[in-house]
Amino acid sequence: MPTSASRTALTALTAVGAVGAGAAIWGIGIERYLFAIRVHELPLLPPGAAPIRVLHLSDAHMAPWQHRKQRWIASLASSLEPHLVVNTGDNLGHTDGLRGLRRAFDPLRGIPGVFVHGSNDHAAPSPRNPLRYFTGPSKIKTIAEPLDTRALDSYLTDELGWLDLNNQVGSLDVAGARVDAFGVSDAHRRWDRLDALADPLADLQEDEDPVVTLGVTHAPYRRVLDTFTDLGADMIFAGHTHGGQVRVPGFGALVANCDLPLRQARGLSTWSHRARTVPLNVSAGLGQSIYAPVRFACRPEASLITLVPRDPDAFGAGSAIG
């Protein structure tokens, strides 16, 4: 006959199991479809400049069958009317991901944009033990199924008209104003070439200053953020972290998959180096690996950041809306 202690233990185990099952059902079957728009306003532009609405997209990890995600992304062009798109990589999540990406991104055609690569713009995801993320940034697989990066880049540059910032600098007209930007390829794979940016950026800005200069990276490693800040970025955009993908309410991200402090694994914060402090927006991303289809306390998201003329007040904390 069960004792009181054994009945209590059984009840506790049953409760823990029920909570775990409920969390799994929520994270796999519900939350990863609860797309959100994170909204911020930042006073970064010169006095008198017209506002610039920046749509930050990251980590779509697109597979062709992900129609809900494709429809939601496609709706952003008309609902948000951005002036500029910043894409921080990991667009593909399947060898046929470009087909789904076209459905999602085609409405953004003609809107100025910039992009950099994540590793999943070059190689398809593969099964891995998610618990290994807790031991530090994920290891690089030497054997992975290659993706058609050339076709992806052709679509983003030739069809959408976006600027390739992989270890490059550039300038574009955004709502009648000059915006300069520079970026690096995936720092998680150590494809970043930070030493290739300073001279081209100085040449670009020799005769005329832009209204704003943006730094763009996929993985927000400290070495990248420090260099971007030193190079004069007025704001930095990144992805890669998935916001931790699983967050503990009241605590936050459990992992960032890079050396970024966990408290900055999602959303708007600041980054300081030497004498400068700049806004840093780390997107929690729009998707996840097809081999780890879960989000918990970390809704998939895009960010709309409106740049406005400088104000004596500090920039606001922002909000997330569904």
BELMO-V767911 format. One record per pair of residues at least 24 apart in sequence whose C-alpha atoms are under 6 Angstrom apart, sorted by the first residue. I is the first residue (numbers start at 1). GAP is how many residues later the second one is. If there is no record, write none. Layout:
# BELMO-V767911
i=I gap=GAP
i=I gap=GAP
This chain:
# BELMO-V767911
i=27 gap=267
i=27 gap=268
i=27 gap=269
i=28 gap=265
i=28 gap=266
i=31 gap=264
i=32 gap=263
i=34 gap=265
i=35 gap=265
i=35 gap=266
i=36 gap=265
i=36 gap=285
i=36 gap=286
i=37 gap=264
i=37 gap=265
i=37 gap=266
i=37 gap=283
i=37 gap=284
i=38 gap=265
i=38 gap=281
i=38 gap=282
i=39 gap=264
i=39 gap=265
i=39 gap=266
i=39 gap=279
i=39 gap=280
i=39 gap=281
i=40 gap=265
i=40 gap=278
i=41 gap=264
i=41 gap=265
i=41 gap=266
i=42 gap=265
i=42 gap=273
i=43 gap=264
i=43 gap=265
i=43 gap=266
i=43 gap=267
i=43 gap=268
i=44 gap=263
i=44 gap=265
i=44 gap=266
i=45 gap=166
i=45 gap=263
i=45 gap=264
i=45 gap=265
i=46 gap=263
i=46 gap=264
i=47 gap=262
i=49 gap=260
i=51 gap=256
i=51 gap=257
i=52 gap=31
i=52 gap=254
i=52 gap=255
i=53 gap=29
i=53 gap=30
i=53 gap=252
i=53 gap=253
i=54 gap=28
i=54 gap=30
i=54 gap=31
i=54 gap=250
i=54 gap=251
i=54 gap=252
i=55 gap=27
i=55 gap=30
i=55 gap=248
i=55 gap=249
i=56 gap=29
i=56 gap=30
i=56 gap=31
i=56 gap=246
i=56 gap=247
i=57 gap=30
i=57 gap=245
i=58 gap=29
i=58 gap=30
i=58 gap=31
i=58 gap=181
i=58 gap=227
i=59 gap=30
i=59 gap=31
i=59 gap=32
i=59 gap=226
i=59 gap=227
i=59 gap=228
i=60 gap=31
i=60 gap=226
i=60 gap=227
i=61 gap=29
i=61 gap=30
i=61 gap=31
i=61 gap=32
i=61 gap=226
i=61 gap=227
i=62 gap=30
i=62 gap=31
i=62 gap=35
i=63 gap=30
i=63 gap=31
i=63 gap=34
i=64 gap=33
i=64 gap=35
i=64 gap=36
i=70 gap=34
i=73 gap=31
i=74 gap=30
i=74 gap=31
i=74 gap=33
i=77 gap=31
i=84 gap=28
i=84 gap=29
i=85 gap=28
i=86 gap=27
i=86 gap=28
i=87 gap=28
i=88 gap=27
i=88 gap=28
i=88 gap=130
i=88 gap=150
i=88 gap=151
i=89 gap=27
i=89 gap=28
i=89 gap=29
i=89 gap=129
i=90 gap=28
i=90 gap=30
i=90 gap=31
i=92 gap=28
i=92 gap=29
i=94 gap=30
i=95 gap=52
i=109 gap=51
i=110 gap=50
i=112 gap=50
i=113 gap=49
i=114 gap=48
i=114 gap=49
i=114 gap=50
i=115 gap=49
i=115 gap=50
i=116 gap=49
i=116 gap=50
i=116 gap=69
i=117 gap=68
i=117 gap=69
i=118 gap=68
i=118 gap=100
i=122 gap=24
i=122 gap=25
i=122 gap=27
i=123 gap=24
i=127 gap=164
i=137 gap=120
i=137 gap=121
i=167 gap=26
i=178 gap=32
i=178 gap=33
i=179 gap=31
i=179 gap=32
i=179 gap=33
i=180 gap=33
i=181 gap=32
i=181 gap=33
i=181 gap=34
i=182 gap=33
i=183 gap=32
i=183 gap=33
i=183 gap=34
i=184 gap=33
i=186 gap=32
i=187 gap=32
i=188 gap=31
i=221 gap=38
i=221 gap=39
i=226 gap=47
i=234 gap=44
i=235 gap=43
i=235 gap=44
i=236 gap=44
i=237 gap=43
i=237 gap=44
i=238 gap=44
i=239 gap=43
i=239 gap=44
i=242 gap=42
i=242 gap=43
i=243 gap=41
i=245 gap=50
i=245 gap=53
i=246 gap=49
i=246 gap=50
i=247 gap=50
